[in-house]
Amino acid sequence: SGALAAELLGRTMQRSAPVAMITGELHVLDHAEKLRGFAANLALLAPHLSLLPVVESHESAQEALRQTRNLLKRNPDVGGIYVSTANSLPVLRVLEEQQLLGKVQVLCTDLFQELIPLLEGGRVLATLYQRPFAQGKTAFEVLLRYLVERVRPEKPTRLAPHMIFRSNLPLFADRVRSKARSGAALEARSS
C-alpha cells in the first residue's frame, strides 16, 4: 500500500514539494511496512518529492488532530499527505479547517461513509481499500484448513488493496452505504 501511495503521489504531483505520511504506530508491522514501501518508492519514483518525518497518531482522533495541526504549522508548503490507517477523518478535518482540502493531495486508507463525498468531490485524491471482508474470509479459510486438514500455510497470504478514485467509487460506495444502513438499522432495533 505504501509503495502504491508513493507512486500515485509521484505521478500526480509534478512540482517539488514535501509530503507527509501519517500512520498509527511504527511498532505495528503493517504500519512499518507501509512506511518502508512509501519511502522506498518515493525515493525511486518521485525524487522531486521529499518525505517529512513520519507522524504517528497512535490511532487516536485527538492525537491525529494535534499532530496534523503541528505538521502543517511546521510545513505550510506540504503538497501531499498519505494517511496509512483508517484514522483519516481528523486529518481531513484539519485540512478543511485550514482550507487546504483539495489543494493538498491526500491519499487515505479504507473506505467509509464520511469519505465518499470527499472522493466524489475530488477533495481526496484516492483511498487504498484494504478489503476487510476478503481479509477476514481468507484468514478464516486458512485457519479452517489448518484445523481440519492440519495444513500450515507455506508463506504469508497477501491481498492487493484496491485503489479507489472518484471514477471507480460507485463500484464500492453501494457496499459501504448498505453496511452503514444495516448498522443503523441494528442500532435502532437494539435501542
C-alpha positions in Angstrom: 0.0 0.0 0.0 2.8 2.4 0.8 4.5 1.8 -2.5 1.3 2.4 -4.4 0.7 5.6 -2.5 4.2 6.9 -3.3 3.8 6.0 -7.0 0.5 7.8 -7.2 1.7 10.9 -5.5 4.8 10.9 -7.7 2.7 10.8 -10.8 0.1 13.4 -9.7 2.5 15.9 -8.1 4.8 17.3 -10.8 6.4 20.0 -8.8 8.9 19.6 -6.0 7.2 19.5 -2.6 7.4 17.9 0.8 5.0 15.1 1.5 4.0 13.5 4.8 2.8 10.1 6.0 0.5 9.8 9.0 0.3 6.4 10.4 -0.8 4.7 13.6 2.3 3.3 15.4 5.6 2.2 13.8 6.0 -0.8 16.1 3.0 -2.3 14.3 4.4 -4.4 11.4 1.7 -3.3 8.9 2.4 0.4 9.6 6.1 0.0 9.5 5.9 -1.9 6.2 3.7 0.8 4.7 6.3 3.4 5.6 9.1 1.3 4.2 7.3 0.9 0.9 6.3 4.5 0.8 9.8 5.8 1.5 11.5 3.4 -0.9 9.1 4.1 -3.8 9.1 7.8 -3.2 12.9 7.9 -3.4 12.9 5.7 -6.5 10.0 7.0 -8.5 9.5 10.6 -7.2 12.8 12.1 -6.2 11.2 15.5 -6.6 9.2 14.8 -3.5 10.8 14.9 -0.1 9.4 12.8 2.7 8.9 14.6 6.0 9.4 12.7 9.3 6.6 10.3 9.8 3.8 11.3 12.1 2.4 8.6 14.5 -1.2 9.3 15.6 -1.5 6.2 17.8 -4.9 5.6 16.2 -6.3 8.4 18.3 -8.5 11.0 16.7 -7.3 13.7 19.2 -3.7 12.8 18.5 -4.3 12.9 14.8 -5.8 16.4 15.0 -3.0 17.7 17.1 -0.2 16.1 15.1 -1.8 17.3 11.8 -2.0 20.9 13.0 1.6 20.7 14.1 2.7 19.2 10.8 1.0 22.0 8.8 2.3 24.7 11.2 5.9 23.4 10.7 5.5 22.6 7.0 3.0 25.1 5.4 4.2 24.0 2.0 3.3 20.3 2.3 2.0 19.2 -1.0 0.7 15.7 -0.2 -0.3 13.5 2.7 -0.7 9.8 2.8 -2.8 8.6 5.8 -1.9 4.9 6.1 -4.6 3.9 8.5 -8.3 4.4 8.7 -7.8 7.3 11.1 -8.1 9.9 8.3 -11.1 11.9 9.3 -9.3 14.0 11.8 -6.6 14.8 9.3 -9.2 15.7 6.7 -10.9 17.9 9.3 -7.7 19.9 9.9 -7.1 20.3 6.2 -10.7 21.5 5.8 -10.3 24.0 8.7 -7.2 25.4 7.1 -8.8 25.5 3.7 -6.2 23.1 2.3 -8.5 20.2 1.5 -8.5 19.8 -2.3 -5.2 21.8 -2.5 -3.0 19.2 -0.7 -3.1 15.8 -2.5 -4.5 13.4 0.1 -4.4 9.6 -0.1 -6.4 7.8 2.6 -6.8 4.2 3.6 -10.0 2.2 3.6 -13.5 3.4 2.7 -16.3 4.6 4.9 -19.4 6.7 4.6 -17.8 10.0 5.6 -15.1 9.7 2.9 -17.4 9.1 0.0 -18.5 12.7 -0.6 -14.8 13.9 -0.4 -13.8 11.4 -3.1 -16.9 12.3 -5.2 -16.0 16.0 -4.9 -12.3 15.4 -5.8 -11.1 16.8 -2.5 -9.4 13.5 -1.7 -7.3 12.0 -4.5 -7.9 8.3 -3.7 -8.1 5.8 -0.9 -6.4 2.4 -0.6 -9.2 0.0 0.2 -7.7 -2.9 2.2 -10.6 -5.3 1.5 -11.6 -6.1 5.1 -14.2 -8.7 4.1 -11.7 -10.6 1.9 -9.1 -10.4 4.7 -11.4 -11.9 7.2 -12.6 -14.6 4.8 -9.1 -15.6 3.7 -7.9 -15.7 7.4 -10.9 -17.9 8.3 -10.3 -20.3 5.3 -6.6 -20.6 6.2 -7.4 -21.3 9.9 -10.2 -23.8 8.9 -7.8 -25.6 6.6 -5.3 -25.9 9.4 -7.8 -27.1 11.9 -9.4 -29.6 9.6 -6.6 -30.8 7.4 -3.5 -29.7 9.5 -2.1 -27.8 6.5 0.1 -24.9 7.5 0.4 -22.1 5.1 3.8 -22.1 3.4 4.0 -18.3 3.3 2.0 -15.3 4.4 -1.1 -14.6 2.4 -1.2 -11.1 0.9 -4.1 -9.4 -0.6 -3.6 -6.5 -3.0 -5.5 -3.4 -2.0 -7.9 -1.7 -4.3 -7.2 1.9 -5.3 -10.4 3.8 -5.2 -10.7 7.0 -7.2 -13.8 9.2 -7.9 -14.1 7.3 -11.3 -14.5 3.8 -9.7 -16.1 4.8 -6.4 -19.6 3.7 -7.5 -18.3 0.1 -7.6 -17.5 0.3 -3.9 -19.8 3.0 -2.5 -23.0 1.0 -2.6 -21.4 -1.7 -0.4 -20.3 0.9 2.2 -23.7 2.6 2.1 -25.6 -0.6 2.6 -23.4 -1.6 5.5 -24.0 1.8 7.0 -27.8 1.4 6.6 -27.6 -2.1 8.1 -25.6 -0.9 11.1 -28.0 2.0 11.7 -31.0 -0.5 11.5 -29.3 -2.8 14.0 -28.6 0.1 16.3 -32.2 1.4 16.1 -33.5 -2.1 16.9 -31.3 -2.5 19.9 -32.2 0.9 21.5 
